[in-house]
Structure formats: structure tokens, C-alpha cells
Amino acid sequence: MTEMALQTARHLLVRLGHRSWLNARLAQARSLAAIPAPPLPSCLNMHARTLSSAKDIGQRENMEMSQPHPKLPTITVASVSPNPSTAMLHVYWGEGGMDEFPYVWLRDNCQCSKCFHPTAFSRLMLVDTLQLSVSPTTLQVTDGGDVEIQWSDGHQSTYPACWLQERSFKPTQQLQHEQVFRLKRSFWGSELAENLPRASFTELMEEDMALLKFLQQLEILGFTVVTEAPRKIGQLESLSKRVGYLDRTHYGETFIVESKPQPSNVAYTSDSINLHSDLTYNYQKPSIQLLHCIKQFPGKGGDNMLSDSLQAAQRFRSLHPDKFLTLANTMVEFWDKGKDNEKEFHIINRHPIISLDPTDDILTVNFHHMSRHSFFNVSVEKVIPWYDAMLTLYDFLLDSKNCLHYKLKEGEILVVDNMRVLHGRIGYKTIQGERLLEGGYWDWTNVSSMRRILDAKLGVTYD
């Protein structure tokens, strides 16, 4: 199932009025302050909710052995569509209900060794051999509950009942699969300052269950604070080996954030910095940012600001729909020019402040006031309305109900979803070297991949 199909199914549910699941996600944020510890996702099954570390794996295995195995689905009848124009296989389940599967999709997804590679998990059948008009010539349900089809192109395929049921085209089943694609987000505001999601560096390095909980928190809430990391350079590289890889940018694989003479970035000053997402001027900005606090400024200032931009943008959209469309439909130029790591760079890219996906859901907020270019490729009549919309959105982002402040302690690593959570800094008065952080980036491709691997390894399932 592609992301486009999943998003389309969700959009259809919304259009049909099924908004309860969306409202539930928004309501989760209101209850976060009452939760005594950073929550696992509410969709975790009973076994996963009872575990806190890899030390509990033995307990989990015993629990799972004591639980009855779920009843496997069975197929009572499978029949071809009586109407050739619909071109569907009808599957009637022993537990009740019926599913339809298009012939061309079934033929395209034959799992035999001639059509699908069992270890590369990839199709072997070439696309130019697929026929839109393909149809069954014979059909039967085996004693084991599989569907066997002899196709009009001469090929024979077998489809297990479990395989078919997991791939149902019904919206409810597709929404359940979305938990594999991406965990449901919980939105939050400043109330989360009293209950920050946390993870232990030592446990992350040693325990798979702790690592999984950390990745879940990052996916659901958009940020996590890792505690008790050694206060020296190199810990981001060590942690990254547990998750995937560090992403290299024109600032290097990692970079040092401190007040420097003639800085190549405003982060390398002690000035205040507005809420922003990092590297908005890149063709595609990094997915996740890491900031390891090795030395913290002891005086006033140096605090981080965090704001859930998706929640703020949704509120902005509901109250100012015209201004929202202005920011979603206007391309803005961002740039970064300078020299770092002995190499010069001059980067320019254009993005709207608010990026939408094909179903008009908010994909990301590209807010970076400091690196917004002075060149603005719009007609002069559109300039003032755009500024009005941009400043209104920033009011929502900076609102005391939406934005929280937290001053990192030495040895803590702030891990932030750069596609969702904007971060900023309160200025501080210092000379060079009194505040030092090491920064780096991850890609969601590797992070979400590791979460799925650990899900399978630890037997975690989602409702």
C-alpha cells in the first residue's frame, strides 16, 4: 500500500464525516500533563504497554506463551465478479464479511518465486508483462483456506487467507496498516514542559526495548530528551550507530554550536534565535536534529524553545483559512551563503511556509526567518498580505499555550523532528566557549525503519 493510497483513504473518511479518530488525536495532547511518565502510544497492545526495558523480554515471552493464539482467518467462498466490467475477486470470510480484490492487483502481487523474490522482497515480474484485462480462468479454495487462481495469461497463483485479509481495501484495514507506516501523532503545547519525554543514553545503547520506546516517543510527540550522555564530543555518532546513520550536510557530519568570531551561521553566536526548522534552504531539509549539550551557559539565557508547528498551523488554518492558503500557495526563497569546513557554499531553494501533501494535510512548516532571502518572487500587491499571514502564524507558534521553554542540562541530547517541531534559543551574554553543543541530523527513512525492525523483533503490535 502506497502512502498516497493511505492518505487518500484517510481523506475519504474525513470527507464522509468520520472525524472521531482525528479529534481523539487532538484530545490526547490535553491529557498529557496528567500522565505520570512519557507515554507509549495508546495504540500499543497489552504486552507492549507492560514492558519498560529489555530486561522484561523474558516476561513478555512468558506472557505471550500464556495467551491464546488469535484465530486465523478462513475463506468459505471465493468467486469471480458476475459483472466483467468490475473485474473483482469476491472473498467471503468464515468469520463473516466480504472483501473485493481487483484481478489486475492480484496478478501484479503474485507471491510465487517466479513473480516475487523471497529475500529481496521485490517483484520479479516485469511491468510490461502485466495485462489490465487479466482474469481468472479457474478458481478454487483449498482445504487450507488458500485461494488458487489460474490466470488468463497462463500463470497460476496462490493467495493465503491471512495475506489477503491484511491487504483488504476497506478503509478500516488501511488505517490499521498506517500504524506500520507511521504512528499516530499526539499534539502538545506548553503543558508538556512538566512531563518531557525522556530516555536514558545508557539504556538506549544497551536495551532494544528502551530504544524502541525512544523511537516511538520521537515519532508520536516529535521530540525527546536523552539524559546522562557522556559530556564529550562523539556521543551523537555512538547513538546514531544504534539507529542508523548521521546525515552529512555542508556543515559536516556533526558540527559544534558555540559562540565563534566571524560565524558562518547565526547558531554560532550568543544571540536570540526565533523559532525555526533547520536548513530550510536545502532542497529537502533534514528530518531530525540532534543537539548534545556538552557545556551549558550557567547564567541567564541559553534556553531552548520548542513549538509543535503542526498543532499551531492547524489552529491557524481553522481561524484564518485565507491567510493559511496565502502561506501554503506562496513560494518563499531561503538561502545560506558562507564558508565552513574549508568549503564555500551558496545554497538557494524555494518552499512555501506551509507545505501540504496531496490530500491537503499539513506536511511540514518551513519557518526560518533568519535565512529567508530578501528576493521575493511575488507581485507587489501580494507582499503585505503575505507578511500579515506570516506574522499571524508566528503568533500561534510563539503562543504561551503552544511553545515551551527548556534549558538543556549538561549531558542531555535534544532530539527533534525537524519536519514538525520548531526550535529556537533565548540569547545569552557570553564570551567564546561558555556554551558548547554538538549537533547532527538523522533521516526519518532510517529512524522509522529501525522502529519497524524493533517492532517485529520484540513482538509489538498496534491496534
Buried (B, 14 or more C-beta within 10 A) or exposed (E): BEEEEBBBBBBEBBEEEBEEEBEEBBEBBEEBBEEEEBBBBBBBEEBBBEBBBBEBBEEBEEBEEEEEEEEEBBBEEBBBBEEEEEBBBBBBBBEEEEBBBBBBEBBBBBEEEEBBEEEEEEBEBEEEEEEEEBBBEEEEBEEEBBBBBBBBEEBEBBBBBEBBBBBBBEBEBBBBBBBBBBBBBBBBBBBBBEBBBBBBBBBBBEBBBBBBBBBBBBBBBBBBBBBBBEBEEEBBBEBBEBBBBBBEBBBBBBBBBBBBEEBBBBBBBBBEBBBBBBBBBBEEBBBBBBBBBBEBBEEEBBBBBBBBBBBBBBBBBEEBEEBBBBBBEBEBBBBBEBEBEEEEBEBEBBBBBBBBEEBEEBBBBBBBEBBBBEEBEEEEEEEEBBEEBBEBBBEBBBBEEBBBEBBBEBBBBBBBBBBBBBBBBBBBEBEEEBBBBBBBBBBBEBBBBBBEEBBEEBBBBBE
